[in-house]
Amino acid sequence: EACMDLSADGQLLVASSGNQLYVWRSGAPGDVRRWEHTGAPVTALSVDAKRERVAVGDSSGVISVYQLQSLFQSVDSEQKQHSQGAPLRQRWHWHARPVRALCFGPGSSSTTLFSGGHEGVLVEWHLHQIGNLQPTKRFYPRLGGPIQGIAVEPQTQTAALTLYPGSLIVVHLPSYSSRTLLRTVIAPFPGS
């Protein structure tokens, strides 16, 4: 499964193919950094607003947050296209099934990460610096279906979620009130 995410300012692109992760910076288009995610196959990606971290969700429900600073320290030109050592990371496991959606909270602090998957629960992770064992979590359960996409709006403190098989809901995060904006009805094909 291939995944990708672009930083909010368009300066950093992260993509995956299998367990290989690739990072491109717009200021150095020929400089591709690559490392292997050690874990189950990658199913979701998110880059934080400061371009310092990338969150990787995998098919076993594990989230790894990689610190990108070490990846961009100077290396000689021979190594730029080759596999790099993996950056520092933290690993967390709450999801019982594959992580299908990740989104760092907007803003320059980017200390909040949202995740979702088959369980239909939005998980809000409050991150700490590398070295701290576990982030704190807040759960938004019973959202009506598997979460496939997450977008967060800071001014209104809302999260827009796409749910399988085609619903869009908005959750007001402080009060945990939600409302369905769109529910797709799937009709059978003519003649079936």
DOGU-693693 format. One line per 10 residues: their letters; for each residue x, y, z of N, C-alpha, C, O, CB. Coordinates in Angstrom, 3 decimals. Glycine has a CB too. Layout:
// DOGU-693693
a	X Y Z X Y Z X Y Z X Y Z X Y Z | ...
//
This chain:
// DOGU-693693
eacmdlsadg	0.849 -1.179 0.000 0.000 0.000 0.000 0.893 1.241 0.000 1.783 1.363 0.842 -0.965 -0.001 1.227 | 0.667 2.143 -0.919 1.440 3.376 -0.997 0.680 4.500 -0.310 -0.535 4.627 -0.466 1.745 3.743 -2.466 | 1.406 5.317 0.453 0.815 6.454 1.155 1.700 7.667 0.917 2.875 7.529 0.577 0.655 6.164 2.687 | 1.130 8.866 1.098 1.947 10.076 1.036 1.276 11.197 1.804 0.068 11.188 2.038 2.193 10.499 -0.421 | 2.108 12.176 2.193 1.592 13.380 2.837 2.528 14.523 2.488 3.737 14.334 2.351 1.466 13.200 4.394 | 1.961 15.697 2.347 2.698 16.919 2.043 2.567 17.855 3.230 1.473 18.028 3.769 2.178 17.593 0.733 | 3.678 18.462 3.642 3.613 19.396 4.768 2.695 20.567 4.413 2.487 20.861 3.236 5.033 19.908 5.143 | 2.153 21.227 5.425 1.194 22.316 5.223 1.755 23.430 4.352 1.008 24.063 3.606 0.767 22.885 6.559 | 3.067 23.681 4.436 3.668 24.742 3.625 4.182 24.246 2.278 4.749 25.022 1.509 4.799 25.385 4.386 | 3.992 22.968 1.986 4.413 22.417 0.702 5.909 22.190 0.569 6.388 21.928 -0.535 3.971 23.314 -0.380
qllvassgnq	6.653 22.280 1.645 8.109 22.178 1.578 8.651 20.760 1.744 9.818 20.512 1.441 8.708 23.048 2.622 | 7.822 19.824 2.221 8.301 18.474 2.499 7.255 17.459 2.063 6.081 17.568 2.417 8.631 18.303 3.998 | 7.693 16.476 1.295 6.824 15.393 0.853 7.362 14.093 1.427 8.549 13.793 1.302 6.736 15.329 -0.706 | 6.478 13.321 2.060 6.841 12.005 2.583 5.956 10.987 1.888 4.745 11.177 1.780 6.682 11.931 4.150 | 6.567 9.900 1.414 5.814 8.853 0.734 6.333 7.496 1.185 7.456 7.367 1.671 5.917 8.998 -0.807 | 5.485 6.491 1.011 5.898 5.130 1.344 5.571 4.202 0.195 4.635 4.426 -0.573 5.218 4.645 2.637 | 6.363 3.161 0.099 6.109 2.052 -0.807 6.520 0.816 -0.040 7.704 0.602 0.223 6.891 2.194 -2.185 | 5.544 0.004 0.318 5.847 -1.104 1.226 6.302 -0.527 2.551 5.591 0.273 3.159 6.932 -2.051 0.629 | 7.471 -0.922 3.002 8.009 -0.386 4.247 9.111 0.635 4.016 9.737 1.093 4.971 8.532 -1.507 5.103 | 9.357 0.998 2.767 10.344 2.033 2.473 9.686 3.404 2.601 8.603 3.631 2.060 10.948 1.839 1.051
lyvwrsgapg	10.340 4.315 3.315 9.856 5.684 3.472 10.809 6.616 2.741 12.027 6.462 2.828 9.733 6.075 4.979 | 10.249 7.589 2.019 11.023 8.537 1.217 10.651 9.948 1.628 9.480 10.241 1.868 10.778 8.325 -0.303 | 11.645 10.824 1.710 11.420 12.220 2.070 12.090 13.107 1.028 13.277 12.953 0.742 11.963 12.530 3.499 | 11.318 14.040 0.462 11.836 15.035 -0.482 11.596 16.415 0.107 10.538 16.681 0.679 11.158 14.899 -1.893 | 12.587 17.295 -0.035 12.420 18.701 0.339 12.353 19.521 -0.932 13.110 19.271 -1.870 13.582 19.195 1.263 | 11.455 20.501 -0.978 11.286 21.284 -2.205 12.530 22.101 -2.536 12.787 22.372 -3.709 10.084 22.209 -2.074 | 13.305 22.498 -1.534 14.525 23.270 -1.781 15.677 22.437 -2.305 16.676 22.992 -2.761 14.951 23.952 -0.527 | 15.565 21.129 -2.253 16.619 20.225 -2.727 15.956 19.043 -3.423 15.983 17.928 -2.902 17.535 19.739 -1.544 | 15.351 19.272 -4.614 14.532 18.235 -5.243 15.279 16.944 -5.591 14.658 15.883 -5.656 13.925 18.783 -6.481 | 16.592 17.007 -5.815 17.337 15.792 -6.134 17.806 15.042 -4.899 18.389 13.964 -5.012 18.521 16.131 -6.989
dvrrwehtga	17.559 15.595 -3.734 18.021 15.018 -2.476 16.882 14.220 -1.838 16.029 14.776 -1.147 18.527 16.129 -1.508 | 16.884 12.925 -2.079 15.849 12.047 -1.545 16.447 11.258 -0.388 17.482 10.608 -0.539 15.283 11.092 -2.649 | 15.799 11.316 0.750 16.249 10.530 1.908 15.315 9.333 2.037 14.106 9.452 1.839 16.261 11.393 3.236 | 15.884 8.187 2.369 15.105 6.955 2.424 15.550 6.128 3.621 16.733 6.071 3.956 15.256 6.144 1.114 | 14.569 5.487 4.260 14.875 4.512 5.305 13.762 3.486 5.343 12.695 3.697 4.768 15.048 5.197 6.695 | 14.008 2.387 6.014 13.019 1.330 6.104 12.307 1.373 7.444 12.931 1.418 8.505 13.669 -0.029 5.894 | 10.985 1.358 7.366 10.156 1.267 8.570 10.205 -0.182 9.033 9.799 -1.086 8.303 8.667 1.740 8.301 | 10.697 -0.401 10.236 10.757 -1.765 10.759 9.475 -2.039 11.524 9.297 -1.581 12.653 12.010 -1.975 11.672 | 8.613 -2.770 10.913 7.311 -3.086 11.491 6.424 -3.623 10.390 6.905 -4.003 9.323 6.667 -1.842 12.171 | 5.143 -3.653 10.648 4.161 -4.118 9.669 4.077 -3.113 8.511 4.580 -1.995 8.629 2.762 -4.311 10.337
pvtalsvdak	3.452 -3.497 7.402 3.338 -2.585 6.259 2.684 -1.248 6.620 1.754 -1.194 7.424 2.546 -3.248 5.155 | 3.187 -0.177 6.013 2.720 1.190 6.257 1.325 1.370 5.655 1.071 0.964 4.522 3.714 2.233 5.659 | 0.421 1.988 6.435 -0.957 2.220 5.979 -1.379 3.688 6.041 -2.410 4.046 5.471 -1.910 1.396 6.807 | -0.606 4.555 6.725 -0.970 5.974 6.845 0.271 6.791 7.189 1.191 6.291 7.836 -2.074 6.177 7.928 | 0.293 8.059 6.750 1.406 8.983 7.018 0.862 10.363 7.363 -0.216 10.748 6.910 2.363 9.070 5.796 | 1.629 11.111 8.179 1.333 12.526 8.417 2.621 13.249 8.785 3.421 12.745 9.573 0.265 12.697 9.540 | 2.818 14.442 8.207 3.975 15.288 8.504 3.499 16.430 9.394 2.436 17.000 9.149 4.648 15.834 7.187 | 4.273 16.774 10.427 3.866 17.874 11.303 4.140 19.229 10.637 4.862 19.307 9.643 4.605 17.786 12.657 | 3.559 20.281 11.191 3.633 21.618 10.593 5.052 22.175 10.540 5.376 22.954 9.643 2.756 22.567 11.364 | 5.896 21.786 11.487 7.270 22.293 11.506 8.232 21.427 10.692 9.426 21.718 10.622 7.762 22.387 12.936
rervavgdss	7.712 20.361 10.076 8.511 19.437 9.269 9.613 18.765 10.093 10.689 18.464 9.577 9.130 20.178 8.084 | 9.335 18.534 11.370 10.314 17.886 12.250 9.996 16.424 12.502 10.882 15.647 12.856 10.388 18.614 13.568 | 8.729 16.041 12.320 8.311 14.676 12.616 7.408 14.142 11.512 6.688 14.888 10.848 7.593 14.615 13.970 | 7.470 12.838 11.343 6.509 12.159 10.478 5.933 10.998 11.278 6.662 10.213 11.884 7.176 11.663 9.133 | 4.607 10.910 11.264 3.920 9.804 11.927 3.601 8.748 10.882 3.147 9.056 9.780 2.620 10.290 12.652 | 3.847 7.499 11.250 3.624 6.372 10.352 2.699 5.389 11.061 3.011 4.912 12.153 4.978 5.689 9.939 | 1.564 5.088 10.441 0.667 4.062 10.960 0.866 2.798 10.162 1.137 2.854 8.962 -0.810 4.520 10.906 | 0.733 1.642 10.819 0.936 0.404 10.077 -0.226 -0.566 10.246 -1.165 -0.315 11.001 2.222 -0.258 10.517 | -0.139 -1.675 9.527 -1.258 -2.625 9.471 -1.472 -3.389 10.772 -2.500 -4.049 10.924 -1.033 -3.606 8.357 | -0.533 -3.320 11.714 -0.727 -3.988 12.999 -1.321 -3.046 14.044 -1.525 -3.453 15.188 0.597 -4.550 13.502
gvisvyqlqs	-1.603 -1.792 13.673 -2.179 -0.830 14.601 -1.157 -0.005 15.354 -1.521 0.760 16.246 -3.036 -1.534 15.572 | 0.117 -0.144 15.014 1.188 0.597 15.683 1.401 1.936 14.983 1.325 2.028 13.758 2.504 -0.225 15.698 | 1.669 2.974 15.780 2.048 4.288 15.260 3.492 4.538 15.664 3.854 4.410 16.834 1.098 5.426 15.797 | 4.316 4.897 14.678 5.706 5.285 14.929 5.840 6.747 14.558 5.399 7.160 13.486 6.720 4.395 14.118 | 6.450 7.540 15.443 6.702 8.950 15.136 8.212 9.110 15.021 8.951 8.949 15.992 6.095 9.916 16.241 | 8.652 9.435 13.797 10.068 9.592 13.503 10.468 11.060 13.619 9.755 11.944 13.146 10.395 9.053 12.099 | 11.603 11.310 14.246 12.186 12.651 14.347 13.087 12.853 13.128 14.053 12.110 12.956 12.994 12.838 15.699 | 12.794 13.834 12.284 13.483 13.973 10.999 14.798 14.747 11.058 15.542 14.740 10.077 12.578 14.643 10.034 | 15.114 15.416 12.172 16.324 16.240 12.212 17.574 15.446 11.828 18.386 15.923 11.035 16.501 16.837 13.602 | 17.735 14.253 12.375 18.940 13.477 12.107 19.026 13.042 10.653 20.121 12.801 10.144 18.988 12.264 13.008
lfqsvdseqk	17.896 12.938 9.983 17.871 12.525 8.588 18.463 13.587 7.676 18.992 13.264 6.612 16.453 12.211 8.162 | 18.381 14.863 8.083 18.839 15.952 7.227 20.189 16.516 7.615 20.606 17.537 7.068 17.842 17.042 7.237 | 20.881 15.880 8.540 22.247 16.311 8.826 23.087 15.995 7.606 22.757 15.085 6.844 22.822 15.615 10.112 | 24.159 16.728 7.411 24.943 16.579 6.184 25.483 15.163 6.037 26.019 14.571 6.975 26.096 17.580 6.165 | 25.322 14.646 4.828 25.902 13.363 4.446 26.580 13.572 3.116 26.222 14.490 2.379 24.824 12.222 4.369 | 27.564 12.732 2.787 28.240 12.952 1.504 27.328 12.560 0.353 26.395 11.778 0.541 29.558 12.153 1.435 | 27.583 13.089 -0.823 26.674 12.981 -1.958 26.438 11.542 -2.397 25.396 11.261 -2.988 27.209 13.774 -3.113 | 27.356 10.622 -2.137 27.151 9.231 -2.507 25.979 8.613 -1.756 25.285 7.753 -2.299 28.410 8.431 -2.249 | 25.749 9.031 -0.532 24.725 8.411 0.299 23.331 8.987 0.068 22.355 8.381 0.510 25.091 8.561 1.744 | 23.196 10.114 -0.597 21.907 10.801 -0.672 20.806 9.959 -1.298 19.663 10.025 -0.846 22.057 12.069 -1.451
qhsqgaplrq	21.109 9.172 -2.317 20.083 8.377 -2.966 19.946 6.989 -2.344 19.066 6.225 -2.741 20.388 8.252 -4.438 | 20.768 6.661 -1.411 20.761 5.330 -0.818 20.058 5.343 0.528 19.743 6.394 1.085 22.185 4.805 -0.664 | 19.829 4.166 1.018 19.127 4.022 2.280 19.885 4.697 3.415 21.095 4.520 3.560 18.909 2.554 2.597 | 19.171 5.463 4.207 19.745 6.135 5.361 19.428 5.310 6.592 18.533 4.465 6.574 19.205 7.587 5.503 | 20.170 5.561 7.662 19.772 4.976 8.934 18.444 5.592 9.345 18.193 6.768 9.084 20.861 5.201 10.029 | 17.612 4.814 9.976 16.300 5.330 10.378 16.468 6.410 11.432 17.310 6.277 12.320 15.400 4.195 10.913 | 15.677 7.484 11.350 15.726 8.524 12.379 15.197 7.992 13.711 14.587 6.924 13.768 14.914 9.758 11.938 | 15.437 8.744 14.768 14.911 8.376 16.083 13.398 8.264 16.007 12.750 8.998 15.260 15.329 9.411 17.162 | 12.838 7.347 16.778 11.385 7.205 16.746 10.837 6.793 18.099 11.531 6.247 18.956 10.976 6.192 15.693 | 9.536 7.090 18.242 8.732 6.608 19.354 7.672 5.704 18.752 7.213 5.942 17.635 8.094 7.792 20.186
rwhwharpvr	7.279 4.667 19.484 6.257 3.726 18.991 5.154 3.601 20.024 5.408 3.478 21.223 6.876 2.327 18.684 | 3.907 3.634 19.528 2.747 3.480 20.392 1.774 2.521 19.745 1.694 2.424 18.520 2.074 4.838 20.673 | 1.029 1.806 20.592 0.067 0.850 20.063 -1.228 0.954 20.847 -1.273 0.648 22.039 0.626 -0.589 20.118 | -2.273 1.385 20.174 -3.611 1.347 20.748 -4.560 0.636 19.786 -5.384 -0.170 20.217 -4.117 2.777 21.061 | -4.455 0.922 18.499 -5.388 0.381 17.510 -5.227 -1.130 17.384 -4.108 -1.640 17.336 -5.175 1.052 16.145 | -6.356 -1.843 17.330 -6.334 -3.291 17.184 -6.222 -3.718 15.725 -5.847 -4.853 15.434 -7.576 -3.892 17.802 | -6.541 -2.829 14.828 -6.521 -3.095 13.384 -5.629 -2.045 12.733 -5.075 -1.199 13.435 -7.976 -3.072 12.765 | -5.475 -2.074 11.402 -4.599 -1.097 10.746 -4.995 0.352 11.026 -6.178 0.686 11.089 -4.602 -1.334 9.258 | -3.992 1.197 11.191 -4.209 2.648 11.302 -4.497 3.140 9.887 -3.668 2.971 8.992 -2.949 3.404 11.949 | -5.663 3.747 9.676 -6.066 4.194 8.335 -5.920 5.692 8.130 -5.889 6.152 6.989 -7.490 3.801 8.074
alcfgpgsss	-5.828 6.465 9.209 -5.743 7.917 9.057 -4.913 8.499 10.184 -5.036 8.092 11.340 -7.149 8.557 9.035 | -4.064 9.458 9.834 -3.242 10.196 10.794 -3.282 11.664 10.420 -3.343 12.008 9.239 -1.771 9.666 10.820 | -3.248 12.532 11.424 -3.197 13.962 11.157 -2.584 14.659 12.366 -3.114 14.572 13.473 -4.616 14.529 10.842 | -1.454 15.357 12.150 -0.919 16.183 13.226 -1.840 17.370 13.412 -2.397 17.898 12.449 0.538 16.645 12.923 | -1.996 17.786 14.660 -2.762 18.993 14.933 -2.093 20.171 14.251 -0.866 20.231 14.187 -2.890 19.240 16.454 | -2.870 21.100 13.744 -2.295 22.249 13.054 -1.587 23.182 14.026 -1.784 23.101 15.238 -3.377 23.008 12.296 | -0.778 24.051 13.490 -0.067 25.025 14.299 1.387 24.657 14.455 1.803 23.540 14.145 -0.712 25.156 15.651 | 2.147 25.606 14.937 3.590 25.433 14.982 4.054 24.491 16.084 5.170 23.976 16.013 4.246 26.758 15.158 | 3.225 24.249 17.106 3.693 23.373 18.178 3.610 21.908 17.770 4.453 21.114 18.189 2.880 23.608 19.450 | 2.637 21.530 16.978 2.417 20.171 16.480 2.703 19.101 17.527 3.423 18.138 17.263 3.278 19.926 15.266
ttlfsggheg	2.138 19.276 18.710 2.325 18.296 19.778 1.118 17.376 19.922 1.048 16.580 20.858 2.594 19.003 21.096 | 0.174 17.485 19.002 -1.009 16.637 19.026 -1.081 15.863 17.719 -0.881 16.418 16.639 -2.300 17.476 19.248 | -1.367 14.581 17.835 -1.536 13.716 16.677 -2.882 13.026 16.816 -3.228 12.541 17.893 -0.368 12.675 16.554 | -3.645 12.980 15.726 -4.928 12.293 15.707 -4.784 11.042 14.854 -4.124 11.058 13.815 -6.062 13.219 15.164 | -5.414 9.948 15.308 -5.362 8.706 14.539 -6.734 8.054 14.526 -7.559 8.275 15.412 -4.308 7.737 15.124 | -6.955 7.252 13.507 -8.213 6.532 13.398 -8.057 5.315 12.524 -7.092 5.187 11.771 -9.302 7.431 12.853 | -9.024 4.422 12.634 -8.995 3.203 11.842 -10.322 2.484 11.931 -11.374 3.099 12.106 -7.867 2.287 12.298 | -10.252 1.164 11.806 -11.439 0.315 11.747 -12.307 0.394 13.001 -13.516 0.178 12.925 -11.026 -1.106 11.519 | -11.715 0.697 14.139 -12.472 0.717 15.400 -13.529 1.819 15.451 -14.436 1.755 16.280 -11.522 0.886 16.561 | -13.430 2.828 14.582 -14.382 3.939 14.609 -14.180 4.856 15.794 -15.119 5.518 16.236 -15.783 3.414 14.624
vlvewhlhqi	-12.953 4.904 16.316 -12.603 5.740 17.461 -11.525 6.721 17.015 -10.502 6.309 16.470 -12.116 4.875 18.677 | -11.745 8.016 17.242 -10.713 9.011 16.992 -9.848 9.087 18.248 -10.359 9.297 19.348 -11.334 10.417 16.626 | -8.540 8.916 18.079 -7.614 8.966 19.209 -6.792 10.244 19.087 -6.182 10.500 18.049 -6.688 7.697 19.252 | -6.779 11.040 20.147 -5.998 12.276 20.207 -4.789 11.992 21.106 -4.940 11.765 22.307 -6.865 13.498 20.755 | -3.602 12.008 20.519 -2.357 11.726 21.233 -1.670 13.052 21.547 -1.475 13.871 20.649 -1.418 10.793 20.393 | -1.304 13.273 22.795 -0.534 14.464 23.170 0.911 14.024 23.325 1.264 13.288 24.247 -1.081 15.131 24.501 | 1.741 14.495 22.396 3.107 14.012 22.286 4.044 14.721 23.245 3.808 15.854 23.664 3.601 14.178 20.878 | 5.106 14.021 23.574 6.174 14.550 24.413 7.474 14.412 23.635 7.487 13.850 22.540 6.250 13.805 25.797 | 8.534 14.907 24.176 9.835 14.789 23.532 10.307 13.342 23.558 9.878 12.546 24.393 10.864 15.701 24.218 | 11.209 13.015 22.614 11.823 11.681 22.602 12.399 11.405 23.979 12.998 12.285 24.597 12.932 11.568 21.502
gnlqptkrfy	12.220 10.203 24.450 12.709 9.829 25.765 11.565 9.594 26.732 11.661 8.733 27.606 13.637 10.896 26.306 | 10.470 10.357 26.585 9.298 10.097 27.420 8.618 8.842 26.890 8.514 8.654 25.678 8.308 11.321 27.426 | 8.165 8.004 27.773 7.678 6.693 27.360 6.382 6.738 26.570 6.337 6.232 25.449 7.489 5.837 28.555 | 5.351 7.313 27.103 4.050 7.268 26.453 3.398 8.641 26.426 3.499 9.401 27.389 3.142 6.274 27.157 | 2.729 8.957 25.323 1.942 10.190 25.293 0.639 9.981 26.062 0.245 8.852 26.351 1.650 10.627 23.829 | -0.011 11.075 26.380 -1.349 10.957 26.959 -2.340 10.858 25.804 -2.078 11.366 24.714 -1.685 12.179 27.903 | -3.484 10.203 26.040 -4.468 9.970 24.987 -5.846 10.428 25.436 -6.179 10.413 26.621 -4.503 8.485 24.596 | -6.637 10.837 24.447 -8.052 11.125 24.649 -8.795 10.405 23.540 -8.342 10.388 22.395 -8.354 12.680 24.645 | -9.931 9.810 23.869 -10.675 8.997 22.912 -12.020 9.625 22.589 -12.700 10.157 23.467 -10.874 7.585 23.454 | -12.394 9.557 21.316 -13.700 9.991 20.826 -14.352 8.755 20.189 -14.164 8.516 18.996 -13.577 11.205 19.787
prlggpiqgi	-15.114 7.965 20.961 -15.641 6.689 20.460 -16.974 6.826 19.727 -17.558 7.908 19.653 -15.806 5.725 21.606 | -17.433 5.701 19.190 -18.755 5.551 18.573 -19.044 6.624 17.523 -20.050 7.330 17.596 -19.829 5.591 19.643 | -18.156 6.731 16.561 -18.318 7.751 15.527 -19.120 7.267 14.325 -19.424 8.059 13.434 -16.971 8.222 15.066 | -19.461 6.010 14.284 -20.371 5.546 13.244 -19.755 4.728 12.135 -20.468 4.337 11.210 -21.026 6.686 12.653 | -18.464 4.451 12.181 -17.841 3.627 11.149 -16.335 3.777 11.169 -15.795 4.628 11.875 -18.381 3.991 9.774 | -15.660 2.947 10.392 -14.194 3.027 10.314 -13.733 4.389 9.782 -14.273 4.894 8.797 -13.647 1.903 9.416 | -12.744 4.970 10.437 -12.212 6.281 10.039 -11.206 6.097 8.910 -10.288 5.282 9.001 -11.547 7.009 11.250 | -11.398 6.873 7.838 -10.498 6.779 6.686 -9.722 8.065 6.431 -8.709 8.032 5.733 -11.284 6.418 5.453 | -10.160 9.184 6.968 -9.463 10.452 6.765 -9.751 11.401 7.910 -10.838 11.383 8.489 -9.870 11.090 5.432 | -8.753 12.245 8.239 -8.881 13.203 9.341 -8.309 14.537 8.902 -7.224 14.586 8.322 -8.161 12.692 10.622
avepqtqtaa	-9.026 15.620 9.172 -8.514 16.986 9.003 -8.951 17.770 10.236 -10.090 17.646 10.687 -9.046 17.663 7.658 | -8.044 18.575 10.778 -8.327 19.312 12.010 -8.256 20.804 11.737 -7.346 21.271 11.052 -7.337 18.917 13.135 | -9.222 21.561 12.274 -9.297 23.016 12.116 -9.103 23.648 13.490 -9.930 23.438 14.378 -10.670 23.458 11.475 | -8.021 24.424 13.692 -7.704 24.915 15.035 -8.636 26.007 15.559 -8.943 26.019 16.751 -6.316 25.430 15.047 | -9.093 26.922 14.705 -9.920 28.036 15.183 -11.220 27.546 15.797 -11.626 28.025 16.856 -10.222 28.999 14.043 | -11.869 26.605 15.149 -13.145 26.106 15.642 -12.993 24.853 16.498 -13.979 24.344 17.032 -14.062 25.819 14.483 | -11.765 24.353 16.633 -11.460 23.154 17.414 -12.334 21.989 16.973 -12.961 21.313 17.790 -11.651 23.422 18.915 | -12.361 21.769 15.659 -13.147 20.683 15.102 -12.264 19.752 14.287 -11.212 20.143 13.782 -14.284 21.230 14.243 | -12.718 18.519 14.173 -12.072 17.533 13.316 -13.109 17.056 12.308 -14.211 16.658 12.685 -11.485 16.333 14.149 | -12.759 17.095 11.037 -13.614 16.541 9.993 -13.097 15.138 9.700 -11.904 14.936 9.473 -13.621 17.446 8.692
ltlypgsliv	-14.011 14.177 9.709 -13.630 12.787 9.519 -14.390 12.189 8.348 -15.594 12.403 8.204 -13.884 11.976 10.793 | -13.690 11.444 7.519 -14.369 10.630 6.520 -14.435 9.219 7.072 -13.443 8.676 7.559 -13.636 10.674 5.126 | -15.627 8.633 6.986 -15.864 7.292 7.497 -16.240 6.373 6.349 -16.888 6.790 5.388 -16.966 7.297 8.576 | -15.829 5.128 6.458 -16.214 4.129 5.484 -17.674 3.779 5.725 -18.048 3.582 6.881 -15.304 2.869 5.572 | -18.497 3.691 4.735 -18.265 3.668 3.303 -18.583 4.978 2.587 -18.950 4.940 1.413 -19.064 2.586 2.703 | -18.460 6.116 3.228 -18.672 7.357 2.506 -19.391 8.429 3.287 -20.124 9.222 2.695 -19.420 7.083 1.286 | -19.211 8.486 4.594 -19.831 9.524 5.404 -18.799 10.576 5.768 -17.603 10.292 5.839 -20.466 8.925 6.671 | -19.265 11.774 5.994 -18.425 12.864 6.470 -19.070 13.394 7.739 -20.237 13.785 7.721 -18.258 13.996 5.386 | -18.323 13.414 8.847 -18.846 13.977 10.087 -17.849 14.993 10.621 -16.661 14.956 10.300 -19.123 12.865 11.139 | -18.360 15.898 11.441 -17.524 16.900 12.092 -17.684 16.718 13.594 -18.800 16.633 14.108 -17.907 18.360 11.644
vhlpsyssrt	-16.548 16.659 14.294 -16.552 16.492 15.747 -16.001 17.758 16.378 -14.891 18.183 16.056 -15.718 15.243 16.180 | -16.780 18.372 17.287 -16.275 19.498 18.067 -15.463 18.890 19.197 -16.029 18.246 20.080 -17.444 20.431 18.611 | -14.144 19.081 19.189 -13.254 18.342 20.085 -13.463 18.646 21.572 -13.524 17.703 22.361 -11.837 18.637 19.722 | -13.574 19.910 21.996 -13.726 20.125 23.439 -14.996 19.510 24.027 -14.971 19.009 25.152 -13.716 21.596 23.728 | -16.097 19.539 23.290 -17.366 19.043 23.846 -17.709 17.632 23.401 -18.634 17.021 23.936 -18.486 19.965 23.459 | -16.967 17.104 22.421 -17.243 15.811 21.827 -18.668 15.721 21.273 -19.322 14.684 21.378 -17.014 14.720 22.848 | -19.128 16.806 20.694 -20.408 16.718 19.993 -20.090 16.514 18.515 -19.145 17.102 17.989 -21.299 18.012 20.225 | -20.878 15.685 17.856 -20.623 15.419 16.442 -21.910 15.545 15.659 -23.008 15.416 16.201 -20.007 14.022 16.242 | -21.751 15.801 14.372 -22.911 15.828 13.498 -22.506 15.296 12.136 -21.402 15.547 11.653 -23.496 17.258 13.385 | -23.408 14.569 11.537 -23.167 14.003 10.218 -23.486 15.061 9.180 -24.573 15.639 9.178 -24.013 12.719 9.986
llrtviapfp	-22.528 15.309 8.297 -22.751 16.277 7.229 -23.210 15.606 5.947 -23.992 16.178 5.188 -21.490 17.070 6.970 | -22.731 14.401 5.705 -23.032 13.734 4.454 -22.995 12.232 4.687 -22.047 11.705 5.269 -22.039 14.153 3.340 | -24.003 11.574 4.241 -24.009 10.108 4.295 -24.317 9.627 2.892 -25.360 9.958 2.329 -25.060 9.551 5.346 | -23.420 8.855 2.335 -23.579 8.356 0.977 -24.413 7.097 0.990 -24.192 6.200 1.803 -22.218 8.092 0.326 | -25.366 7.033 0.092 -26.144 5.838 -0.077 -25.565 5.102 -1.283 -25.455 5.665 -2.373 -27.667 6.162 -0.258 | -25.205 3.868 -1.079 -24.622 3.077 -2.167 -25.713 2.260 -2.795 -26.270 1.352 -2.178 -23.472 2.164 -1.666 | -26.017 2.596 -4.047 -27.080 1.891 -4.768 -26.464 0.788 -5.625 -25.331 0.931 -6.084 -27.905 2.876 -5.651 | -27.185 -0.304 -5.848 -26.654 -1.364 -6.723 -26.562 -0.855 -8.147 -27.302 0.039 -8.554 -27.541 -2.633 -6.665 | -25.633 -1.444 -8.901 -25.487 -1.100 -10.317 -26.724 -1.570 -11.074 -27.307 -2.600 -10.734 -24.195 -1.736 -10.920 | -27.132 -0.811 -12.111 -28.275 -1.251 -12.924 -28.006 -2.628 -13.504 -26.900 -2.907 -13.968 -28.567 -0.241 -14.058
gs	-29.009 -3.483 -13.478 -28.875 -4.811 -14.068 -28.253 -5.828 -13.130 -28.045 -6.978 -13.519 -28.060 -4.729 -15.311 | -27.947 -5.423 -11.885 -27.343 -6.420 -10.987 -28.337 -6.968 -10.013 -27.991 -7.814 -9.189 -26.185 -5.827 -10.233
//
